[in-house]
Amino acid sequence: MVAQRLVRVPPFERGLTLGDFLVPIRLGERVTARQRHVLMIAAGVIIITLSAQVVIPLSFTPVPITGQTFGILFTSALLGFRRSLATVAIYLLLGAIGLPVYAGWSSGVGKIASVVDGAIVLGATGGYLVGFLIAGGLVGRLAELGWDRHLGGSVAAMALGNGVIYLIGVPWLMVALGVDFAKALDLGFYPFLLGDVIKIALAAALLPAGWWLMKRRSTDL
């Protein structure tokens, strides 16, 4: 019953996301469903990588302001649950093996965690990276249930996904730096609230607008 209350679309539209309608018709007719999924995932990885290069370093914290949050939330809503999980997982893996896809064209598994003298050392921003994966799955699933069709639901989905990132990122930062929770909030939460509001508003507004354009185009055909 609770799960049913989360559904915002008719049964026959459940599971569809805006990304399913963004593949050009001519291209969609030439490729298999699996190939289309691969193309969409690849496009998602590129979007997240490029958004991660919008970086504003802050002198008092190892966590910079980046466009990653926007890229993760927006792309996940476009792709849905499974494709968003695959997209974010591939993005994290590419960075971990050394490809410069993380913020500021950085890379390395040490961003998440490393082993030094037999002890596990957490990277300061590793929790946010791990949070991206869970947030992506959540936002992707909510999009499949129709939350991104209207502004209110879109904002709620983006806010929930953003909250998940902090729920993992801030405690991780606290352990990585060896500071208390209040200090971790000062370093990894409060400085980013205004930017997050802007990024959430932008992502949340684009999604209903995209659905409106898609429906208008289908009506005109």
Residue pairs with C-beta under 8 A, 6 or more apart in sequence:
6 142
6 145
6 147
7 14
7 145
7 146
8 145
8 146
8 147
8 149
8 150
8 153
9 16
9 145
9 146
9 149
13 146
14 144
14 145
14 146
15 80
15 144
16 144
17 77
17 78
17 79
17 80
17 140
17 143
17 144
17 148
18 77
18 78
18 143
18 148
18 207
18 210
18 211
18 214
19 40
19 78
19 79
19 80
19 83
20 80
21 214
22 78
23 36
23 39
23 40
28 36
31 39
37 83
40 78
40 79
40 83
41 79
41 83
41 86
41 87
41 90
44 75
44 78
44 79
44 83
44 84
44 87
45 87
45 90
45 91
45 94
45 101
47 71
47 74
47 75
48 68
48 71
48 72
48 75
48 87
48 88
48 91
48 101
49 71
49 91
49 101
50 71
51 66
51 67
51 68
51 70
51 71
51 72
52 66
52 67
52 68
52 71
52 101
52 102
52 103
52 104
53 67
53 103
53 104
53 105
54 66
54 67
55 64
55 65
55 66
55 67
55 103
55 104
56 64
56 65
56 66
57 64
57 65
58 64
58 65
58 191
60 187
61 187
61 188
61 191
62 124
62 125
62 177
62 187
63 124
63 125
63 128
63 169
63 173
63 187
63 188
63 191
63 192
64 103
64 104
65 191
65 192
65 195
66 103
67 199
68 103
68 128
68 132
69 162
69 165
69 196
69 199
70 199
70 202
70 203
72 88
72 132
72 135
72 136
72 139
72 161
72 165
73 135
73 136
73 139
73 158
73 161
73 162
73 199
73 200
73 203
74 203
74 206
74 207
75 84
75 87
75 136
76 84
76 87
76 88
76 135
76 136
76 137
76 138
76 139
76 140
76 143
76 161
77 139
77 140
77 142
77 143
77 148
77 154
77 157
77 158
77 203
77 207
78 143
78 207
79 87
79 140
80 140
80 141
80 143
80 144
81 137
81 140
81 141
81 144
82 140
83 140
84 136
84 137
84 139
84 140
85 133
85 136
85 137
85 140
87 136
88 132
88 133
88 136
88 137
89 133
91 101
91 132
92 112
92 129
92 130
92 132
92 133
94 101
94 107
95 101
95 102
95 106
95 107
95 108
95 111
95 129
96 107
96 108
96 109
96 111
96 112
97 107
97 109
98 107
98 108
99 107
100 106
100 107
101 107
102 108
102 111
102 129
103 125
110 121
110 123
111 123
111 125
111 126
111 129
112 122
112 123
112 126
112 129
112 130
113 120
113 121
113 122
113 123
113 126
114 120
114 121
114 123
115 121
121 176
122 172
122 175
122 176
123 129
123 176
124 173
124 176
124 177
125 169
125 173
126 172
126 176
127 168
127 169
127 170
127 171
127 172
127 173
127 176
128 165
128 168
128 169
128 172
128 188
130 168
130 169
130 172
131 164
131 165
131 166
131 167
131 168
131 169
132 165
134 164
134 168
135 161
135 162
135 164
135 165
136 161
138 157
138 160
138 161
138 164
139 157
139 158
139 160
139 161
142 148
142 153
142 156
142 157
142 160
143 157
143 207
146 153
147 153
147 154
147 156
147 157
148 154
148 157
148 207
148 208
148 211
149 207
149 208
149 211
150 208
151 204
151 205
151 208
154 203
154 204
154 205
154 207
154 208
155 200
155 201
155 204
157 204
158 200
158 203
158 204
159 200
162 196
162 200
166 188
166 189
169 188
170 181
170 184
170 185
170 188
170 189
171 181
171 184
173 179
173 184
173 187
173 188
174 180
174 181
174 183
174 184
177 183
177 184
177 187
179 187
